[in-house]
Amino acid sequence: MVKPSRSYRVFQGVNGVILTLVVVVTLYPFLNIIARSFSGERQIRAGEVTLWPQGFNLTTYKIVFQDSMFWRNYGNTVLYTVVATAVAMVLTTCYAYVLSKKHLRGRSTLVGIAVFTMFFTGGLIPNYVLITSLGIKNSVWAIALPNAISVFNLLVMKAFFESLPSELEEAAQIDGLSTYGILLKIVLPLSKAVVATMVLFYSVSFWNSWFSAFLYMDRTDLMPVTVYLRNLIQGATGGSNAGAGTEQLSQVGANIQAVTIVLTALPILCVYPFVQRYFVSGVMLGAVKG
């Protein structure tokens, strides 16, 4: 076994210090938000809260958890996220697989159409008119369809599919597999890393999205939890009747933002460790070719 040189040990030590500082800087805001969500209003306004709750307070959590509308909207968010992510993955995967075929006629045109949408959109009012005329307002499709394909995710998956050996697909064709059979039985099993990464990207995007629902949903019981929490903040800080329990929340307005951040981010933070091992490899493999 070769003994590391002194310069290499110094290099490792410096890297360790830098990475430790990065971890501290990254974790501090999260820990501070959690501490503020359990702290009292006076302590927060006085700037006494750092990494540990001061004046322990569960009032805001109790008000939110006791509201049946919160759980209804939370369920809506889960439904919207699952359906929208499934639709987005099917469309993105199929489109990316088609674009990865260099012999496809009109391939550059299809790529250009996708890239064009990164820079130009129809606009807010035309989109609203379109969703209304299609009759999908106040439904999950108003959330899922307008944002079904992310061009960034599409290009990453396209590059990943292009990096797969073409000999595998040729052998599958000789064995009699159809195009969809090759995609489902050959390509996707080899693409677990990039698929898991894209599922994470889409899930986070749809989970945190609130503007589409705010625009296309007219009924409170159809809103996702992000709109509920937005109304909660507005009611606590602005004195309006936008959120549930606003009279009580006006007394604990100092930590309402921290509570809403924790409640919104917690599910994603719980899911992320299960796909984290695919995350870096999926992005790197998908970025090998442009």
Residue pairs with C-beta under 8 A, 6 or more apart in sequence:
4 12
28 51
31 51
32 49
32 50
32 51
33 258
33 261
33 262
34 258
34 262
35 49
35 50
35 51
35 52
35 53
35 54
36 44
36 49
36 53
36 255
36 258
37 60
37 61
37 255
37 258
37 259
37 261
37 262
38 53
38 56
38 57
38 58
38 255
39 49
39 53
39 54
39 55
39 56
39 57
39 255
40 54
40 55
40 56
40 57
40 254
40 255
41 55
41 57
41 251
41 252
41 253
41 254
41 255
42 55
43 49
43 54
43 55
44 54
44 254
44 255
45 254
48 54
57 252
57 255
59 248
59 251
59 252
60 249
60 252
60 255
60 256
60 259
61 259
63 244
63 245
63 248
63 249
63 252
64 70
64 232
64 245
64 259
64 263
67 244
67 245
69 220
69 221
69 228
69 244
70 225
70 228
70 244
72 221
73 221
73 223
73 224
73 225
73 227
73 228
74 225
74 228
76 221
76 222
76 223
76 224
76 225
77 207
77 224
77 225
77 226
79 140
80 140
80 143
80 144
80 206
80 213
80 224
81 203
81 206
81 207
83 140
83 143
83 144
84 140
84 143
84 144
84 147
84 148
84 202
84 206
85 199
85 202
85 203
85 206
87 144
87 145
87 148
88 144
88 147
88 148
88 149
88 150
88 153
88 202
88 206
89 195
89 198
89 199
89 202
91 148
91 149
92 148
92 149
92 150
92 153
92 154
92 157
92 198
92 202
93 157
93 183
93 188
93 195
94 183
95 110
95 114
95 149
95 154
96 154
96 155
96 157
96 158
96 160
96 161
97 157
97 161
97 183
97 187
98 104
98 110
99 107
99 110
99 111
99 114
99 154
99 158
100 158
100 161
100 162
101 107
102 162
104 110
111 158
114 149
114 151
114 154
114 155
115 151
117 151
118 151
118 152
121 127
122 130
124 215
127 146
128 215
128 216
131 137
131 142
131 146
131 216
136 142
136 145
136 216
137 216
137 217
137 218
138 216
138 217
138 218
138 219
138 222
142 212
142 213
142 216
142 217
143 206
143 209
143 212
143 213
143 216
143 224
144 206
146 212
147 205
147 206
147 209
147 212
150 201
150 202
150 205
153 198
153 201
153 202
155 290
156 194
156 197
156 198
156 282
156 283
156 286
156 287
157 191
157 194
157 198
157 286
159 286
159 287
159 288
159 289
159 290
160 191
160 194
160 282
160 285
160 286
160 288
161 187
161 191
162 289
163 285
163 288
163 289
164 187
164 190
164 191
168 186
168 190
169 182
169 186
169 187
172 181
172 182
172 185
172 186
173 182
177 185
177 186
188 195
192 278
193 278
193 281
193 282
193 285
194 278
194 282
194 283
194 285
194 286
195 282
196 275
196 278
196 279
196 282
197 275
197 278
197 279
197 282
197 283
197 286
198 282
199 275
200 271
200 272
200 275
200 279
203 268
203 271
204 268
207 226
207 264
207 267
207 268
208 226
208 264
208 268
209 224
209 226
210 224
210 226
210 227
210 230
213 222
213 223
213 224
213 226
213 227
214 223
214 227
214 230
217 223
217 227
225 263
225 264
226 264
228 243
228 244
229 260
229 263
229 264
230 260
231 242
231 243
232 242
232 243
232 244
232 246
232 249
232 256
232 260
233 243
233 256
233 257
233 260
234 240
234 242
234 243
235 241
235 242
235 243
235 244
235 245
235 246
235 249
235 250
236 243
236 246
236 249
236 250
236 252
236 253
236 256
237 253
237 256
239 246
239 250
240 246
243 249
249 256
